Amino acid sequence: MPDCIIVGGGVIGLLTARQLFLQGVDVLLLEKGPLGGESSWAGGGIISPLYPWRYADSVNVLAERSKKIYPQLVKTLFDESGVDSELLHSGLFTVSDNLPQITGWAKKWSIESRFVDDAAQIREIEPAAGRAVDRGLWMPDVMQVRNPKFVKALKASFQHLAIPYKEQLAVDEIIVKNNRIQGVRSGDETILAERVIIASGAWSAQFAVTGQSVKVNPVKGQMIMYKGEPGLLKRIVLSEGHYVIPRKDGRILAGSTLEDIGFDKAISTRAHEELHQAAVELIPLLEDLPVERQWAGLRPGTEKGIPYICPHDEVEGLYIHAGHFRNGIVLGAASVELMVDLVLGRTPWCDAAPYTMQAQH
């Protein structure tokens, strides 16, 4: 009988289980499919929210702490697993002219950034930039990881550390008695535990207990990947919600759509055309590169874009760790620190109030 069951094997669930295990908690992670097979695998891996100045302070608090954690975390995972998560300091150029809002945000959070509207300077930052990249914010410190490699490193870390987990095991029910967690049920199997953490991403709302559910909705995002040579694109470039991301091996990702259509992961020609057109406008040389693949993932969206990181309001021993929207990677490392503080009864490293169920409803 584990001390704590983590329901969900995406990046949030994996990092949570790993950190609790390292703190001496007897954990068991359960995942309905393969580890990291949903939005954790599908995302872009940018270690910064897109347009962070539009987000609440509670999101930026997590993002800024995560940025400090990632270099060491990736190194530790490599030492444990031998898998390179491909942490790159690509920097991010955001096409924008919303100077007052951006300037205030950058000053508040001490972000190294500068506004650039000179064509020669923009080409110096990213030689492949097109005419549409004519003004915006350059943030040289923005990093990225390659999501599938990061997930692979986490899974190998589980094997290295002997952290218990089960793939292809769907949890059907959270078992509660007298407002106290008892464990979970999967088919005919009941697994008892004194604590359960729901970290099921876009699927977290299905676990209604005492009639109360979390408000997490699936938001579909599609991406395409170009096959290129290393060095063709150096920087992450973002404009009007579309972005291009250079990978270490020369592949270039272009994303992402925002589609509120439930649990549908089908890819579409319309999305392919939208993504390709937006990408070529930013980086014209992509016109001549082959599109190697297209895929879709479901982001766990919340009304305010703020994740749940909290004990359940009514059920003792039940915790929610979900709703990171498109920021699961960037917020994950710091979000896990807060979750672990709450589970272990420690003083939280930041104000936990914005991430509660009450704050979200």
C-alpha positions in Angstrom: 0.0 0.0 0.0 1.6 3.3 -1.1 1.5 6.4 0.9 0.5 8.4 -2.1 -1.0 7.6 -5.5 -0.4 10.0 -8.4 -3.1 9.7 -11.1 -1.6 10.8 -14.4 1.8 10.3 -16.0 2.4 13.5 -17.9 5.2 15.9 -17.0 3.2 17.2 -14.0 2.5 13.8 -12.6 6.0 12.5 -13.3 7.8 15.4 -11.7 5.4 15.3 -8.7 5.9 11.6 -8.1 9.7 11.9 -8.5 10.0 14.8 -6.1 7.8 13.1 -3.4 9.8 9.9 -3.8 13.0 11.8 -3.3 11.5 13.2 -0.1 10.9 9.7 1.2 7.3 9.3 0.3 6.2 5.8 -0.9 4.5 6.7 -4.2 2.7 4.9 -7.0 2.1 6.6 -10.3 -0.8 5.4 -12.5 -1.2 6.4 -16.2 -4.0 5.4 -18.5 -1.7 5.3 -21.6 2.0 5.5 -22.0 3.9 7.9 -19.8 4.0 11.4 -21.2 1.9 10.4 -24.2 -0.6 13.3 -24.1 0.1 17.1 -24.1 3.5 16.6 -22.4 4.8 14.9 -25.5 3.0 17.2 -27.9 4.0 20.7 -26.7 6.8 23.1 -27.8 8.8 23.0 -24.6 9.4 26.8 -24.4 10.5 27.6 -20.8 8.5 30.9 -20.8 4.8 31.6 -21.0 3.8 33.0 -24.4 3.1 36.7 -23.8 3.8 36.4 -20.0 2.8 40.1 -19.5 -0.8 39.0 -20.1 -0.8 36.5 -17.3 -1.6 36.9 -13.6 1.3 37.3 -11.1 0.5 33.8 -9.8 1.6 32.3 -13.2 4.7 34.5 -13.4 5.8 33.5 -9.9 5.9 29.9 -11.0 7.5 30.6 -14.3 10.4 32.6 -12.9 11.2 30.0 -10.2 11.0 27.2 -12.8 13.5 29.0 -15.1 16.0 28.8 -12.2 15.4 25.1 -11.6 15.6 23.8 -15.1 19.4 23.8 -15.9 20.1 21.7 -12.8 17.1 19.5 -13.2 18.0 18.7 -16.8 21.6 17.9 -15.8 20.4 15.6 -12.9 18.1 13.8 -15.3 20.9 13.3 -17.7 23.2 11.9 -15.0 20.4 9.5 -13.9 19.2 8.5 -17.4 21.8 9.3 -20.0 19.0 11.0 -22.0 19.7 14.5 -23.2 16.6 16.7 -22.8 18.2 19.2 -25.3 18.0 22.3 -23.1 18.8 25.1 -25.5 19.2 28.8 -24.7 17.5 29.9 -27.9 16.1 33.2 -26.8 12.7 34.4 -27.8 11.7 37.2 -30.2 8.1 38.2 -29.7 6.6 40.4 -32.5 4.7 43.1 -30.6 4.3 46.8 -30.1 2.6 46.7 -26.7 5.5 48.6 -25.2 4.0 50.0 -21.9 2.6 46.7 -20.7 5.7 44.8 -21.7 8.1 47.3 -20.1 6.2 47.2 -16.8 6.2 43.4 -16.7 9.9 43.2 -17.6 10.9 45.7 -14.9 8.7 44.0 -12.3 10.2 40.6 -12.9 13.8 41.7 -13.7 13.7 40.1 -17.1 16.6 40.8 -19.5 14.8 42.2 -22.5 15.0 45.0 -25.1 12.5 46.3 -27.6 13.9 46.2 -31.2 12.4 47.9 -34.2 15.5 48.2 -36.4 15.5 45.8 -39.3 19.3 45.3 -39.2 19.3 44.5 -35.5 16.4 42.1 -35.9 18.4 40.2 -38.7 21.4 40.2 -36.3 19.3 38.4 -33.7 17.6 36.0 -36.3 19.1 36.2 -39.8 16.2 34.1 -41.2 13.5 36.4 -40.0 11.0 37.6 -42.6 9.5 41.1 -43.1 6.7 40.4 -40.8 9.2 40.3 -37.9 9.6 44.1 -37.9 9.4 45.0 -34.2 9.2 43.4 -30.9 10.7 42.2 -27.7 14.0 40.2 -27.6 14.5 38.1 -24.5 17.9 36.3 -24.9 17.6 34.2 -21.7 14.6 32.1 -22.8 15.3 28.4 -22.8 13.6 25.4 -24.3 13.6 21.6 -23.8 12.6 19.0 -26.4 9.4 17.6 -24.8 9.7 13.9 -26.0 13.3 13.8 -24.8 12.4 15.4 -21.5 9.6 12.8 -21.0 12.0 10.0 -22.0 14.6 11.3 -19.5 12.0 11.4 -16.7 10.8 7.9 -17.5 14.5 6.6 -17.4 14.9 8.5 -14.1 12.0 6.5 -12.7 13.7 3.3 -13.7 17.1 4.4 -12.3 15.6 5.4 -9.0 13.1 2.5 -8.9 10.0 4.7 -8.6 6.9 2.5 -8.8 4.5 3.2 -11.7 2.0 1.5 -13.9 1.2 2.4 -17.5 -1.9 1.5 -19.4 -3.9 1.5 -16.2 -6.9 3.8 -16.2 -8.3 5.0 -12.9 -12.1 4.7 -13.0 -12.9 6.1 -9.5 -11.4 8.0 -6.6 -12.6 6.1 -3.5 -13.8 8.4 -0.7 -15.4 7.4 2.6 -16.6 10.0 5.2 -14.9 12.7 3.3 -11.6 11.0 3.6 -9.6 9.4 0.7 -9.4 5.7 0.7 -7.6 5.0 -2.6 -8.6 4.4 -6.3 -10.4 1.8 -8.3 -9.2 0.6 -11.7 -11.5 -2.1 -13.2 -11.8 -4.8 -10.6 -8.6 -3.7 -8.8 -8.7 -1.4 -5.7 -5.5 0.3 -4.6 -5.6 1.8 -1.2 -3.7 4.9 -0.2 -4.0 7.7 2.4 -3.2 10.4 -0.2 -4.2 10.7 -3.9 -3.0 13.5 -6.3 -5.0 14.1 -9.4 -2.6 15.1 -12.1 -4.5 14.0 -15.2 -4.2 17.1 -17.3 -7.1 17.7 -19.6 -8.8 14.6 -18.1 -8.7 15.8 -14.5 -12.4 17.0 -14.4 -13.7 13.5 -14.8 -12.8 12.7 -11.2 -15.8 14.3 -9.5 -15.9 13.5 -5.8 -18.6 14.6 -3.3 -20.3 16.1 -6.4 -17.5 18.6 -6.8 -15.2 18.6 -9.8 -12.3 20.8 -11.0 -13.0 23.1 -14.0 -10.3 21.8 -16.4 -11.2 21.7 -20.1 -9.4 20.3 -23.1 -8.0 22.9 -25.5 -6.7 21.3 -28.7 -3.5 22.4 -30.2 -2.0 21.2 -33.5 1.6 21.5 -34.6 3.8 20.7 -37.7 7.5 19.9 -37.9 9.8 20.8 -40.7 12.9 18.8 -41.5 15.9 21.2 -41.8 19.6 21.5 -41.1 21.1 22.7 -37.8 21.7 26.4 -37.9 18.9 27.4 -40.4 16.9 29.0 -37.5 18.6 30.1 -34.3 15.8 31.7 -32.3 12.3 31.0 -31.2 10.1 33.6 -32.9 6.5 34.3 -31.8 3.7 36.4 -33.5 0.0 36.5 -32.8 0.0 33.1 -31.1 2.0 31.3 -33.8 5.6 30.4 -33.2 8.6 28.6 -34.7 11.1 26.7 -32.5 14.5 25.4 -33.7 15.6 22.0 -32.4 19.1 20.8 -31.9 19.1 18.5 -34.9 17.8 21.1 -37.3 14.1 20.3 -37.2 11.8 23.2 -36.8 8.5 23.2 -35.0 5.6 25.5 -36.0 2.6 25.9 -33.7 0.0 26.2 -32.5 -3.7 26.2 -33.0 -6.2 26.9 -30.2 -9.4 24.8 -30.7 -12.1 24.4 -28.1 -13.7 21.2 -29.4 -13.6 18.7 -26.6 -11.5 15.5 -26.6 -10.8 15.5 -30.3 -7.2 14.9 -31.3 -7.7 14.5 -35.1 -5.4 16.6 -37.3 -6.8 18.7 -40.0 -5.7 20.1 -43.4 -7.0 23.5 -42.4 -4.7 23.6 -39.3 -1.8 22.5 -41.5 -2.4 25.4 -43.9 -2.8 27.9 -41.1 0.4 26.8 -39.3 2.5 26.7 -42.5 1.3 30.1 -43.7 2.0 31.7 -40.3 5.4 30.0 -40.1 6.5 31.0 -43.6 5.5 34.6 -42.9 7.8 34.6 -39.9 10.6 32.6 -41.5 10.4 32.6 -45.3 13.0 29.8 -45.8 10.4 27.3 -44.3 8.6 27.5 -47.7 11.2 25.2 -49.2 11.5 22.7 -46.3 9.5 19.5 -46.2 6.9 19.1 -43.5 7.8 15.9 -41.8 4.8 15.4 -39.5 1.7 16.9 -37.9 0.1 16.1 -34.6 -2.4 17.4 -32.0 -2.5 17.5 -28.2 -5.0 18.5 -25.6 -4.0 21.3 -23.2 -5.6 21.4 -19.7 -7.3 24.8 -19.8 -8.7 26.7 -16.8 -10.9 29.8 -16.9 -8.1 32.1 -15.6 -5.1 30.3 -17.0 -4.0 29.5 -13.4 -3.4 25.9 -12.4 -4.9 24.0 -9.5 -2.1 23.2 -7.0 -4.1 22.5 -3.8 -5.7 20.1 -1.4 -9.4 19.3 -2.3 -11.8 21.5 -0.5 -13.9 18.7 1.0 -11.9 15.5 0.9 -9.1 14.9 3.3 -6.0 13.4 1.6 -7.1 14.3 -1.9 -5.0 16.9 -3.9 -5.4 18.5 -7.3 -2.3 19.3 -9.5 -3.7 20.2 -12.9 -4.8 22.9 -15.3 -1.5 24.3 -16.5 -2.9 25.0 -19.9 -0.1 25.6 -22.4 2.5 26.2 -19.6 2.9 22.7 -18.2 6.7 22.5 -18.9 7.5 26.1 -17.9 5.4 26.1 -14.7 5.9 22.4 -13.8 9.2 22.4 -11.9 8.1 25.2 -9.5 4.5 23.9 -9.4 5.8 20.6 -8.1 7.8 22.3 -5.3 4.6 23.9 -4.1 2.6 20.6 -4.4 5.2 18.8 -2.4 5.2 21.5 0.3 1.5 21.1 0.6 1.5 17.3 0.7 4.2 17.2 3.3 2.6 19.9 5.5 5.5 22.3 5.1 5.3 26.1 4.8 4.7 26.7 1.1 7.6 28.5 -0.7 5.0 31.0 -2.2 1.5 32.1 -1.5 -0.7 29.1 -2.2 -4.0 31.0 -2.2 -4.3 31.7 -6.0 -4.1 28.0 -6.9 -6.9 26.7 -4.6 -10.3 25.4 -5.7 -12.0 28.4 -4.1 -9.8 30.8 -6.1 -10.8 29.1 -9.4 -14.5 28.9 -8.8 
